[in-house]
Amino acid sequence: MTVNYFANGEGSLSIDVTFDSGKILHFNEGYIENGYALDLIIKKNEISKTTIFINLS
């Protein structure tokens, strides 16, 4: 699963994923702000960040 997130102001991002088996994964990016784009890859054992950048358009 891939999640695309685009910030609309200052803040932070936390994602908790719960699988059918009951396993829970947690991801916390910390500080983000307007214009940041973040792509996450959710796998059975991890949540990883592929990119974080400032979108100026």
QUIRA-V664173 format. One record per pair of residues at least 12 apart in sequence whose ideal C-beta (glycine too) atoms are under 10 Angstrom apart, sorted by the first residue. I is the first residue (numbers start at 1). J is the second residue. If there is no record, write none. Layout:
i=I j=J
i=I j=J
This chain:
i=1 j=17
i=1 j=40
i=1 j=41
i=1 j=42
i=1 j=43
i=1 j=47
i=2 j=39
i=2 j=40
i=2 j=41
i=2 j=42
i=2 j=50
i=3 j=15
i=3 j=17
i=3 j=27
i=3 j=38
i=3 j=39
i=3 j=40
i=3 j=41
i=3 j=42
i=3 j=47
i=4 j=37
i=4 j=38
i=4 j=39
i=4 j=40
i=5 j=29
i=5 j=32
i=5 j=36
i=5 j=37
i=5 j=38
i=5 j=39
i=5 j=40
i=5 j=52
i=6 j=32
i=6 j=34
i=6 j=35
i=6 j=36
i=6 j=37
i=6 j=38
i=6 j=55
i=7 j=29
i=7 j=31
i=7 j=32
i=7 j=33
i=7 j=34
i=7 j=35
i=7 j=36
i=7 j=37
i=7 j=38
i=7 j=54
i=7 j=55
i=8 j=33
i=8 j=34
i=8 j=35
i=9 j=32
i=9 j=33
i=9 j=34
i=9 j=35
i=10 j=31
i=10 j=32
i=10 j=33
i=10 j=34
i=10 j=36
i=11 j=29
i=11 j=30
i=11 j=31
i=11 j=32
i=11 j=33
i=11 j=34
i=11 j=36
i=12 j=28
i=12 j=29
i=12 j=30
i=12 j=31
i=12 j=32
i=12 j=33
i=13 j=27
i=13 j=28
i=13 j=29
i=13 j=30
i=13 j=31
i=13 j=32
i=13 j=36
i=13 j=38
i=13 j=40
i=13 j=49
i=14 j=26
i=14 j=27
i=14 j=28
i=14 j=29
i=14 j=30
i=15 j=27
i=15 j=28
i=15 j=29
i=15 j=40
i=15 j=42
i=15 j=47
i=16 j=28
i=16 j=47
i=17 j=40
i=17 j=42
i=17 j=43
i=17 j=44
i=17 j=47
i=19 j=42
i=19 j=44
i=21 j=44
i=23 j=44
i=23 j=45
i=25 j=42
i=25 j=43
i=25 j=44
i=25 j=45
i=25 j=46
i=25 j=47
i=26 j=47
i=27 j=40
i=27 j=42
i=27 j=46
i=27 j=47
i=27 j=48
i=27 j=49
i=28 j=47
i=29 j=49
i=29 j=52
i=32 j=52
i=33 j=54
i=34 j=54
i=34 j=55
i=35 j=53
i=35 j=54
i=35 j=55
i=35 j=56
i=35 j=57
i=36 j=52
i=36 j=53
i=36 j=54
i=36 j=55
i=37 j=51
i=37 j=52
i=37 j=53
i=37 j=54
i=37 j=55
i=38 j=50
i=38 j=51
i=38 j=52
i=38 j=53
i=39 j=51
i=39 j=52
i=39 j=53
i=40 j=52
